[in-house]
Amino acid sequence: MVEIVFDEQTIKYVALFQDLTRTTVVDCVDATDKLIFVVKEGDIGKAIGKKGENIAKLKRLMNK
């Protein structure tokens, strides 16, 4: 099995995402121009927020 290791910056992104959205991140992919977060089943609506407000905040804070 391949071991996946997150760098310090990705760990900070995950912590910020979880703090802002109050969800649990299961996985995170850090691409060059975007971040992809996988959240616990049933938490997608909470992660997105009303009218996408959490997504907008995260884009602004992370510059991604």
C-alpha positions as CSV (number, residue, x, y, z in Angstrom):
1,M,0.0,0.0,0.0
2,V,1.2,3.5,-0.9
3,E,1.7,5.9,2.0
4,I,0.4,9.4,1.3
5,V,2.0,12.3,3.1
6,F,0.6,15.8,3.2
7,D,3.0,18.7,3.3
8,E,2.7,21.5,5.9
9,Q,0.7,23.8,3.7
10,T,-1.9,21.2,2.8
11,I,-2.4,20.4,6.5
12,K,-3.0,24.1,7.1
13,Y,-5.5,24.1,4.3
14,V,-7.3,21.1,5.7
15,A,-7.4,22.7,9.2
16,L,-8.8,26.0,7.8
17,F,-11.4,24.1,5.8
18,Q,-12.6,22.1,8.8
19,D,-12.7,25.1,11.1
20,L,-14.6,27.2,8.6
21,T,-17.1,24.6,7.5
22,R,-17.4,22.5,10.7
23,T,-17.0,19.3,8.7
24,T,-14.5,16.4,8.7
25,V,-12.1,16.2,5.8
26,V,-11.5,12.6,4.7
27,D,-9.0,13.5,1.9
28,C,-7.5,16.5,0.2
29,V,-5.9,16.9,-3.2
30,D,-3.7,19.9,-3.7
31,A,-3.5,20.7,-7.5
32,T,-1.6,23.6,-8.8
33,D,-4.5,26.0,-9.1
34,K,-7.2,24.3,-6.9
35,L,-7.8,22.2,-3.8
36,I,-10.2,19.3,-3.7
37,F,-11.6,18.3,-0.3
38,V,-13.4,15.1,0.3
39,V,-15.7,15.4,3.3
40,K,-17.4,12.8,5.5
41,E,-20.6,11.4,4.0
42,G,-23.6,13.7,4.5
43,D,-21.5,16.8,5.1
44,I,-21.3,18.2,1.5
45,G,-24.1,20.7,2.0
46,K,-22.6,21.9,5.2
47,A,-19.2,22.2,3.5
48,I,-20.5,24.3,0.6
49,G,-22.6,26.5,2.8
50,K,-25.7,28.5,2.0
51,K,-25.5,29.8,-1.6
52,G,-21.8,28.7,-1.7
53,E,-20.7,31.1,1.0
54,N,-18.1,28.7,2.4
55,I,-16.6,28.1,-1.0
56,A,-16.4,31.9,-1.7
57,K,-14.7,32.5,1.7
58,L,-12.2,29.7,1.2
59,K,-11.3,30.9,-2.3
60,R,-10.6,34.3,-0.9
61,L,-8.6,33.1,2.0
62,M,-6.6,30.5,0.1
63,N,-6.1,32.4,-3.2
64,K,-7.0,29.2,-5.1
